[in-house]
Amino acid sequence: MGDGNDELRPHVQKDTVRVEDLLHNCHALLNELEAFRTFLVQRRKEHTVEIRQFRISVQAELKSLEKVSTLISPFFARRI
């Protein structure tokens, strides 16, 4: 049983892993979007596909996830 916080630890750890996974996925998606943009530029078709707004949305989501990550990291460190 412990101090009553044992039930919280797996949940906190699980959520922390999810945030790290989401951060990784956002970075990977931004890298893929940049590669795709480069591909379009090389073929002079950068104006046929509008990815700018989508990229901006992903960047905003990345910033939000980074903030969440910094907020829960100290909490997670204290709980374990």
C-alpha positions as CSV (number, residue, x, y, z in Angstrom):
1,M,0.0,0.0,0.0
2,G,2.6,2.6,1.0
3,D,2.0,6.2,1.3
4,G,-1.2,6.4,-0.8
5,N,0.7,7.7,-3.8
6,D,1.6,4.4,-5.2
7,E,-1.5,4.4,-7.4
8,L,-0.4,7.8,-8.9
9,R,3.1,6.7,-9.9
10,P,2.2,4.5,-12.9
11,H,-0.3,7.0,-14.2
12,V,2.3,9.9,-14.0
13,Q,5.0,7.8,-15.6
14,K,2.6,6.7,-18.4
15,D,1.6,10.3,-19.1
16,T,5.2,11.4,-19.1
17,V,6.1,8.8,-21.7
18,R,3.2,9.9,-23.8
19,V,4.4,13.6,-23.8
20,E,7.9,12.5,-24.8
21,D,6.4,10.4,-27.6
22,L,4.3,13.3,-28.8
23,L,7.3,15.6,-28.7
24,H,9.3,13.0,-30.8
25,N,6.4,12.6,-33.2
26,C,6.1,16.4,-33.6
27,H,9.8,16.8,-34.4
28,A,9.6,13.9,-36.8
29,L,6.5,15.4,-38.6
30,L,8.2,18.8,-38.9
31,N,11.3,17.1,-40.4
32,E,9.0,15.2,-42.9
33,L,7.2,18.4,-43.8
34,E,10.6,20.2,-44.4
35,A,11.7,17.2,-46.6
36,F,8.5,17.4,-48.5
37,R,8.8,21.2,-49.0
38,T,12.4,20.7,-50.3
39,F,11.1,18.0,-52.7
40,L,8.5,20.4,-54.0
41,V,10.9,23.2,-54.4
42,Q,13.3,21.0,-56.3
43,R,10.5,20.2,-58.7
44,R,9.3,23.8,-58.8
45,K,5.9,22.8,-57.5
46,E,6.1,24.5,-54.1
47,H,3.0,26.5,-55.0
48,T,0.8,23.5,-55.8
49,V,0.7,22.2,-52.2
50,E,0.0,24.5,-49.3
51,I,1.8,23.1,-46.2
52,R,2.7,26.4,-44.5
53,Q,-0.4,26.6,-42.4
54,F,-0.2,23.0,-41.4
55,R,3.5,23.4,-40.5
56,I,2.6,26.4,-38.4
57,S,-0.1,24.4,-36.5
58,V,2.4,21.6,-35.8
59,Q,4.9,24.1,-34.5
60,A,2.3,25.6,-32.2
61,E,1.4,22.2,-30.9
62,L,5.1,21.4,-30.4
63,K,5.5,24.6,-28.2
64,S,2.4,23.6,-26.2
65,L,3.8,20.1,-25.6
66,E,7.2,21.5,-24.6
67,K,5.4,23.7,-22.0
68,V,3.5,20.7,-20.7
69,S,6.6,18.6,-20.6
70,T,8.4,21.2,-18.5
71,L,5.4,21.5,-16.1
72,I,5.1,17.8,-15.5
73,S,8.8,16.9,-15.4
74,P,9.4,18.4,-11.9
75,F,6.2,16.7,-10.7
76,F,7.3,13.4,-12.0
77,A,10.7,13.7,-10.5
78,R,9.2,14.4,-7.0
79,R,6.8,11.5,-7.2
80,I,9.3,8.8,-7.9
